């Protein structure tokens, strides 16, 4: 599929949402849906949906709407879900363990195949059959295995160091849970999950509605 | 402090980032900073920073810049961090346990004081001194305790039900980790942490840079 470059980040961020809603529709055995109905479900306008999907190709048919399964597969393909992804997770503390245990990701072809930590108490333990290895082994493991994604779940002060190590090992996509903005060279992509910032946003909204 | 209503969500989402950077600066004993320097650190332009902060009041002085501690305190106050917040967490599985164990939140005055689950194996166990209670007790606990925030860490299919229960119990701010968009009445605020969507975005970006 030809990918239209320069798709705005806002559109990209909406694609996973489309994907999730279409998955739901398939589970409920809905075969087709109009942009209006889909919009009502997701909370977007019909024209927003048509505009978004037009960025990637010619989906849907006037008067018929979208074939749910077809659109689901197409968005999956746009997202790059046709193949599997292997990830290395660094930092097997609370968040790291939760992410390692989250089986939902495997439906997306995503598998954590290496876990590293510096804590001797954790090294050698297993999470879902993956043994926690010493962080000192990371460089050699990354060298000898094809790993696509690095997941950073270490404390803030170690996060940049870990990112540098992952990138040196050939990783070009980092899922960062540490409360810090990583500095990475151009081709490397970072997606942050900043829990504290999310909570602060909620606290602000709570107070705003109180005042 | 007078709050300017109708602040855009984009500005609100940036405030926690300012707060985090200012905290870092204080740790490094930086007393003052210009909007230009602050912008370089955060990755925003100086004029963006001045615009954002002007939404909330008159910060900074021409030629002097911002007093770091003062700005930190003011943003903390805008975010509503002057007082403590109590939260009830529902769903003590992987993600729920990780969130309950994340001590960083306590610096923000945020404390999880009640945890609920439906799993008999978990009920009665403790996470950081908070006992996991039967979800059936949620209504009465919410009635008798002043709880500000509900945290939903249950599977998708139960999330709306749990949200309804929290709202019925007087909760007006929900931190939702379930992969679903909750339907809530007007005054209730929801902040989502959608891990699968975040991961899908990263996979898209990885593929985009490959193609």
Interface residues (C-beta under 8 A of the other chain):
Chain A: X3 X5 X12 X13 X15 X16 X17 X19 X20 X42 X43 X78 X79 X80 X81 X85 X94 X95 X97 X98 X99 X101 X102 X104 X105 X108 X110 X148 X149 X172 X173 X174 X175 X179 X181 X187 X189 X191 X193 X194 X195 X196 X197 X198 X199 X200 X201 X202 X203 X204 X205 X206 X207 X208 X209 X211
Chain B: X3 X5 X12 X13 X15 X16 X17 X19 X20 X42 X43 X78 X79 X80 X81 X85 X94 X95 X97 X98 X99 X101 X102 X104 X105 X108 X110 X148 X149 X172 X173 X174 X175 X179 X181 X187 X189 X191 X193 X194 X195 X196 X197 X198 X199 X200 X201 X202 X203 X204 X205 X206 X207 X208 X209 X211
